[in-house]
Amino acid sequence: MKTLKYIAAAIMIVFALFGCSEDVKEMPPRVSDINDNFILPTPPKLTNAESDMVEAKREAYYEVYGN
């Protein structure tokens, strides 16, 4: 009975190793027409209140840290 377990285990190992022996391409094919120039969308225009808030924070920063 013990030898039957060893034979069954050996057969399962053999099948597992055969399953791993496929010819697998590890790298995808190289693409030569890749465009690496990215165009950012234009930011939305700030309202007058938002512009005033940004300017006030900028002035507070310059008062503390200088130019």
N, C-alpha and C positions, 0 to 999 in steps of 0.2 A: 504494500500500500504506500510505503514511503517513497519507493522508486517511482510510482505512478505520479505522485505529487511533483517530484523533481522533473520528470519528463514533461508534465503539463506546464510547469513553470518555464522550462527551457523553450517549449514551443511558443508560449506567449511572448517571451523575450525575443525570439527570432521574428515573430510577426510584428512586434513593435519596432524592431530595427529595420525591417523591410519597409515599414510605413514611413520611416524617416529618411529614406534614401531617394526621395524624389528630386528631380533636377529643378531647384527653385532659383529664380533670378532674384538676387538680393537687392539689386539697384534698378530703379525704373530707367527706361531709355532717356537719354539726354535730349532735352528740347533746346533748340538753338534760337527759336524766335520768341524768347521771353522778353517782355518789356519791363524794365525796372524803373521807369520814370512814373512817379506817382503824382497825381494832381489832387491837391487838397481842395475841398469845396470852399467857396468864399464864405467867410463868416458873416453872420447877419449884422446889419448896421445897428449901432447902439442908439437908444433914445437919448434925449437931452438929459433926463434924470440919471440914466445910467452913466453917461459921459461925465456928469458932474460928480457922481459918486466915485468913479475911477480916478478922476483928477484930485478929489479930496484925499483919497487914500495915497495917491502918489505924492502929494504935498506933505502928508503926515510922514511918509517914509523918508522923504528927503530931509525933513526937519530932524528926524532921529538919526539917520545914518549918513546924511550928506549926499553929494553927487557920487 
